[in-house]
Amino acid sequence: MSSVGVSKFEDLSAVPSNVTDTEPVLAVENLETIFHTQDGKVHAVNGVSFSLQAGELLGVVGESGSGKSVTMMSCLKLLPMPPAEIVNGSATFQGRDLLELNIQDLREVRGGDIGFIFQDPMTSLNPVFTIGFQLMEPLRIHLGMNKREARERAIELLQLVGIPSADQRLKDFPHQFSGGMRQRVMIAIALACDPKVLFADEPTTALDVTVQAQIIELVKDLREKFGTAIIWVTHDLGVVAGIADRVAVMYGGQIVEYADVESLYNNPRHPYTQALLETLPSHEGGRDRRLRSIPGQAPSLTAALTSCPFAPRCTQAHERCHAQNPPLFEVNENQQSRCWLEAEDSVV
C-alpha cells in the first residue's frame, strides 16, 4: 500500500520550543492490564511502552477496543479493580512509579500534577453539585486555597476556557450547560492545579464538528500558554495530524507503530496504520474515489497474543505473522513498527 501524503490533512504542528530531549515527564514501560470476566481473562493491554516529554502532545489512535483508554486509565489506576488487574509494568512520574503508590498518594497526584479529561462530560461531572463546587474542590484540596481564593481562581479558569459570565455560572449545575460548554468546564477542572501532564480521553467525541474545532483550538492555545504535556486519545487520525508531535497507533492492546507525526503521515509503515489512513476522506482521486474500510473484525483478546493480532485482516500477512507476534522494529530514529515486514532492520 502506498504511503499517504501530508497534503490530505491539516497543516502539521511543529514541535514547540519547550519540547526537549531531557528526561521524560512520564515514562510507561511494558504495561499489561487484564480483565477478569465470566468468560475468562481479557488481555486488554499487552506490553505498552511510551514516553512523554514536557510540553509534548502525544496522539494515541486506533479503533474502538484497541486498548487506548484502558492504557491511559491504567496509568492512574482509574479502572475498577476487580475486574481489572494491572499485572505488569510501570508508569514513572517525577521519579515515582504511579502503579506502586497507595490510594492516598495517588489521589494527591490525580487532579494535581496530572489532569484527566474524560470523553463524556455529562457523566464525568457530578449532576448534584454546582460547577463552582466542582472547580473549587481540587483547588482547596491540592493547593490549600481558602474559599475566596478558590472562587476567584475558578472564575479565572472559566474565563480562560471561554465561558461567558463566569462569576454567575459558578452556581449553575451541569445540566444547565451545553455539551461543548460542559467539555470546557471539564478542561477547566483538569487545568485547575496547573498539571504537568494532561490525559485527554477522546474529549471531542460527543460534540458536533464546530464545537470539536473550538475545543481543539482551545487545547492548543492552553498548551502553548502553559507548556502542559498532553496525551490525546482519539480514533480520529485527521485531528491528530493537526495537533500532535508524536503518534502511537494501537491495535490489539499494543502499540503497532510509534513515530513523529510527519513520518507517520508521510510514510506509514505498519499495514494497520496504512489501512487507517486510507479510510480518511480525501480530495485526491476526484469524485470517483470511494471511502475504504478495513475488512474483518478486531481481535477478541480473550487469549494472550501469540501471533500478530492484525494478521487475519492484513493483505500483506504471511505465514510467520499467523505464528508469532512481532516485536517493535526500529525503522529509523523517529519511527518504529511492530511488523515482520521490518524484520531485516534492528529490533528495539
C-alpha positions as CSV (number, residue, x, y, z in Angstrom):
1,M,0.0,0.0,0.0
2,S,1.5,3.3,-1.0
3,S,2.4,6.0,1.6
4,V,-0.1,8.8,2.3
5,G,0.9,12.4,1.8
6,V,0.5,15.1,4.4
7,S,-1.4,17.2,1.9
8,K,-4.6,15.4,2.8
9,F,-4.6,16.8,6.3
10,E,-4.4,20.0,8.2
11,D,-1.1,21.8,8.5
12,L,1.1,19.6,10.7
13,S,2.1,21.1,14.1
14,A,5.7,21.8,14.7
15,V,7.4,20.6,17.9
16,P,7.1,23.5,20.4
17,S,10.2,25.2,21.7
18,N,9.6,23.7,25.2
19,V,9.8,20.1,24.0
20,T,13.4,18.9,24.6
21,D,15.3,15.6,24.7
22,T,15.6,15.8,28.5
23,E,14.2,13.2,31.0
24,P,10.6,12.4,30.1
25,V,7.9,13.8,32.4
26,L,6.1,10.4,32.1
27,A,7.6,7.0,31.1
28,V,5.4,3.9,30.8
29,E,7.2,0.6,30.4
30,N,5.7,-2.8,29.5
31,L,2.2,-2.1,30.8
32,E,-0.1,-5.1,30.9
33,T,-3.7,-5.0,32.1
34,I,-6.3,-7.8,32.1
35,F,-10.0,-8.0,33.0
36,H,-11.4,-11.0,34.8
37,T,-14.8,-11.9,33.3
38,Q,-17.2,-14.8,33.5
39,D,-15.8,-16.0,30.2
40,G,-12.2,-15.8,31.4
41,K,-9.4,-13.2,31.1
42,V,-9.4,-10.4,28.6
43,H,-5.9,-9.2,27.8
44,A,-6.8,-5.5,27.2
45,V,-3.3,-4.0,27.3
46,N,-0.3,-6.1,26.2
47,G,3.1,-4.7,26.9
48,V,2.6,-1.0,26.1
49,S,5.6,1.3,26.4
50,F,5.9,5.0,25.6
51,S,7.3,8.3,27.0
52,L,6.1,11.9,27.1
53,Q,8.4,14.9,27.2
54,A,7.5,18.2,28.9
55,G,5.3,20.3,26.6
56,E,4.8,17.5,24.1
57,L,1.5,16.3,22.7
58,L,1.3,12.6,22.1
59,G,-1.6,11.3,20.0
60,V,-2.8,7.8,20.7
61,V,-5.0,6.4,18.0
62,G,-6.8,3.2,17.0
63,E,-10.2,1.7,16.6
64,S,-12.6,1.2,19.5
65,G,-11.4,-1.7,21.6
66,S,-7.8,-1.3,20.7
67,G,-6.8,-0.5,24.3
68,K,-6.3,3.2,24.1
69,S,-8.5,4.3,27.0
70,V,-7.7,1.3,29.2
71,T,-4.0,2.1,28.8
72,M,-4.3,5.7,30.0
73,M,-6.7,4.8,32.8
74,S,-4.3,2.1,33.9
75,C,-1.5,4.6,34.3
76,L,-3.6,6.4,37.0
77,K,-5.3,3.2,38.4
78,L,-8.7,4.6,37.5
79,L,-10.1,1.2,36.5
80,P,-12.3,-0.7,38.9
81,M,-10.2,-3.4,40.5
82,P,-11.6,-6.0,40.2
83,P,-12.5,-6.9,37.5
84,A,-9.4,-5.0,36.1
85,E,-5.9,-6.0,37.2
86,I,-2.6,-4.5,36.3
87,V,-0.3,-7.5,36.1
88,N,2.9,-5.9,34.8
89,G,4.7,-2.7,34.0
90,S,5.5,0.7,35.4
91,A,4.4,4.4,34.9
92,T,7.1,6.6,36.2
93,F,6.2,10.2,37.0
94,Q,8.7,12.5,38.8
95,G,10.8,9.6,39.9
96,R,7.8,7.6,41.3
97,D,6.0,4.6,39.9
98,L,2.3,5.6,39.9
99,L,1.4,1.9,39.9
100,E,3.1,1.4,43.2
101,L,1.5,4.4,45.0
102,N,-1.1,3.8,47.7
103,I,-4.5,5.3,47.1
104,Q,-3.9,8.4,49.2
105,D,-0.6,9.3,47.4
106,L,-2.3,8.6,44.1
107,R,-5.2,11.0,44.9
108,E,-2.7,13.7,45.5
109,V,-1.3,13.2,42.0
110,R,-4.7,13.0,40.3
111,G,-6.2,16.4,39.7
112,G,-3.0,18.0,40.9
113,D,0.1,17.2,38.9
114,I,-1.9,15.1,36.4
115,G,-5.2,16.1,35.0
116,F,-7.7,13.9,33.2
117,I,-10.4,15.0,30.6
118,F,-13.0,12.2,30.1
119,Q,-14.8,11.7,26.9
120,D,-18.3,12.2,28.2
121,P,-18.6,15.4,30.3
122,M,-22.2,14.8,31.2
123,T,-21.4,11.6,33.1
124,S,-18.0,12.9,34.3
125,L,-19.4,15.9,36.0
126,N,-21.4,15.3,39.2
127,P,-25.0,16.3,38.4
128,V,-25.9,17.1,42.1
129,F,-23.0,19.7,42.6
130,T,-22.6,23.1,41.1
131,I,-19.9,23.8,38.6
132,G,-18.4,26.2,41.1
133,F,-18.1,23.5,43.8
134,Q,-16.5,21.0,41.3
135,L,-14.0,23.6,40.2
136,M,-13.1,24.8,43.7
137,E,-12.8,21.4,45.3
138,P,-9.4,20.5,43.7
139,L,-8.1,24.0,44.3
140,R,-8.8,23.7,48.1
141,I,-7.6,20.1,48.3
142,H,-4.4,20.3,46.2
143,L,-3.4,23.9,46.6
144,G,-4.8,24.7,50.0
145,M,-6.8,27.7,48.9
146,N,-9.5,29.2,51.1
147,K,-13.0,29.7,49.8
148,R,-12.5,33.2,48.5
149,E,-9.2,32.3,46.7
150,A,-10.7,29.2,45.2
151,R,-13.7,31.1,43.9
152,E,-11.5,33.8,42.3
153,R,-9.4,31.1,40.6
154,A,-12.5,29.2,39.5
155,I,-13.8,32.4,37.8
156,E,-10.4,32.9,36.1
157,L,-10.4,29.3,34.8
158,L,-13.9,29.5,33.3
159,Q,-12.9,32.8,31.6
160,L,-9.8,31.0,30.4
161,V,-11.8,28.3,28.6
162,G,-14.2,30.8,27.1
163,I,-17.3,30.6,29.3
164,P,-19.0,34.0,29.4
165,S,-20.4,35.5,32.7
166,A,-18.1,33.1,34.6
167,D,-18.9,34.5,38.0
168,Q,-22.6,34.0,37.6
169,R,-22.2,30.5,36.1
170,L,-20.4,29.1,39.1
171,K,-23.7,28.4,40.8
172,D,-25.2,26.5,37.8
173,F,-25.4,22.8,37.5
174,P,-24.0,20.6,34.7
175,H,-27.4,20.1,33.0
176,Q,-27.6,23.9,32.5
177,F,-24.6,23.8,30.2
178,S,-24.5,22.7,26.5
179,G,-22.3,19.7,25.6
180,G,-19.5,22.0,24.4
181,M,-19.6,24.2,27.5
182,R,-19.6,21.1,29.7
183,Q,-16.4,19.9,28.0
184,R,-14.9,23.4,28.5
185,V,-15.7,23.0,32.2
186,M,-14.0,19.6,32.3
187,I,-10.9,21.2,30.7
188,A,-11.0,24.0,33.3
189,I,-11.2,21.4,36.1
190,A,-8.3,19.4,34.6
191,L,-6.2,22.5,34.4
192,A,-7.1,23.9,37.8
193,C,-3.9,23.0,39.5
194,D,-1.6,23.6,36.6
195,P,-0.8,20.0,35.9
196,K,2.4,18.8,34.3
197,V,0.6,16.1,32.4
198,L,-2.9,16.1,30.9
199,F,-4.7,13.0,29.7
200,A,-7.5,13.8,27.2
201,D,-9.6,10.7,26.5
202,E,-11.5,11.4,23.3
203,P,-12.5,14.8,24.6
204,T,-14.4,15.8,21.4
205,T,-16.2,12.5,20.5
206,A,-19.7,13.5,21.7
207,L,-19.5,17.0,20.2
208,D,-20.6,18.4,16.8
209,V,-17.9,19.3,14.3
210,T,-18.0,23.1,15.0
211,V,-17.6,22.6,18.8
212,Q,-14.9,20.0,18.2
213,A,-12.8,22.5,16.3
214,Q,-13.3,25.1,19.1
215,I,-12.2,22.6,21.8
216,I,-9.1,21.6,19.8
217,E,-8.1,25.2,19.3
218,L,-8.6,25.8,23.0
219,V,-6.4,22.9,24.0
220,K,-3.7,24.0,21.5
221,D,-3.8,27.6,22.9
222,L,-3.7,26.4,26.5
223,R,-0.8,24.0,25.7
224,E,1.2,26.8,24.2
225,K,0.4,29.1,27.1
226,F,1.2,26.7,30.0
227,G,3.5,24.1,28.4
228,T,1.5,21.2,29.6
229,A,2.4,17.8,28.3
230,I,-0.7,16.2,26.8
231,I,-1.8,12.6,25.8
232,W,-4.7,12.9,23.3
233,V,-6.6,9.7,22.9
234,T,-8.8,9.5,19.8
235,H,-9.9,7.4,16.9
236,D,-9.6,10.4,14.5
237,L,-6.3,10.5,12.7
238,G,-7.3,13.7,11.0
239,V,-7.4,15.5,14.3
240,V,-4.1,14.1,15.4
241,A,-2.4,15.3,12.2
242,G,-3.1,18.9,13.2
243,I,-2.1,18.8,16.9
244,A,0.4,16.0,17.8
245,D,4.2,15.9,17.9
246,R,4.3,12.1,18.0
247,V,1.7,9.4,17.5
248,A,1.2,5.9,19.0
249,V,-1.0,3.7,16.9
250,M,-2.7,0.9,18.9
251,Y,-4.2,-2.4,17.9
252,G,-4.9,-5.5,19.9
253,G,-3.9,-3.8,23.1
254,Q,-0.4,-3.0,21.9
255,I,1.4,-0.2,20.1
256,V,1.9,-1.3,16.5
257,E,3.5,2.0,15.2
258,Y,5.2,4.8,17.1
259,A,6.5,7.8,15.2
260,D,6.8,11.5,14.9
261,V,3.7,12.9,13.2
262,E,5.3,13.8,9.9
263,S,6.9,10.4,9.5
264,L,3.7,8.6,10.3
265,Y,1.6,10.6,7.8
266,N,4.2,10.8,5.0
267,N,5.5,7.2,5.3
268,P,3.2,4.9,7.4
269,R,5.0,1.6,7.8
270,H,2.6,-0.8,9.6
271,P,-0.2,-2.2,7.5
272,Y,-2.8,-1.2,10.1
273,T,-1.6,2.4,10.0
274,Q,-1.8,2.4,6.2
275,A,-5.3,1.0,6.3
276,L,-6.5,3.6,8.9
277,L,-5.1,6.4,6.7
278,E,-6.8,5.0,3.6
279,T,-10.2,5.2,5.4
280,L,-9.9,9.0,5.7
281,P,-11.8,11.2,3.2
282,S,-9.5,13.0,0.7
283,H,-9.8,15.4,-2.2
284,E,-7.3,13.3,-4.1
285,G,-8.7,11.0,-6.7
286,G,-11.6,13.1,-7.6
287,R,-15.3,12.3,-7.3
288,D,-14.7,8.6,-8.2
289,R,-12.6,7.9,-5.1
290,R,-14.5,5.6,-2.8
291,L,-14.1,5.6,1.0
292,R,-12.3,2.4,2.1
293,S,-12.9,0.3,5.1
294,I,-10.8,-2.3,6.9
295,P,-12.4,-5.8,6.4
296,G,-12.8,-8.2,9.2
297,Q,-13.2,-7.8,13.0
298,A,-11.0,-6.6,15.8
299,P,-9.4,-9.4,17.9
300,S,-11.3,-10.6,21.0
301,L,-8.2,-10.6,23.2
302,T,-9.6,-13.4,25.4
303,A,-6.2,-15.2,25.0
304,A,-2.7,-13.9,25.3
305,L,-1.2,-12.7,22.0
306,T,0.8,-15.5,20.3
307,S,0.6,-14.1,16.7
308,C,0.1,-10.7,15.1
309,P,-3.4,-9.6,16.1
310,F,-3.8,-7.8,12.7
311,A,-2.8,-10.8,10.6
312,P,-6.4,-12.0,9.9
313,R,-7.3,-8.6,8.4
314,C,-3.9,-7.8,6.8
315,T,-3.4,-8.0,3.0
316,Q,0.3,-8.3,3.4
317,A,0.3,-11.1,6.1
318,H,2.4,-14.2,5.6
319,E,3.0,-17.5,7.5
320,R,5.1,-16.0,10.2
321,C,2.5,-13.4,11.0
322,H,0.0,-16.1,11.9
323,A,2.5,-18.0,14.1
324,Q,4.4,-15.3,16.1
325,N,3.7,-11.8,17.4
326,P,6.4,-9.4,16.2
327,P,8.4,-7.1,18.4
328,L,8.7,-3.3,17.7
329,F,11.3,-2.8,14.9
330,E,13.2,0.4,14.6
331,V,12.5,1.8,11.1
332,N,14.6,4.9,11.7
333,E,15.4,7.2,14.6
334,N,11.9,8.7,14.5
335,Q,9.8,5.6,13.7
336,Q,9.1,2.1,15.0
337,S,6.7,-0.6,13.6
338,R,5.5,-3.9,15.0
339,C,5.5,-5.8,11.8
340,W,7.5,-8.7,10.4
341,L,7.9,-6.7,7.1
342,E,10.6,-4.8,9.1
343,A,12.4,-7.9,10.2
344,E,15.5,-7.0,8.3
345,D,16.0,-4.0,10.5
346,S,17.2,-3.9,14.1
347,V,14.9,-5.0,16.9
348,V,14.2,-2.5,19.7
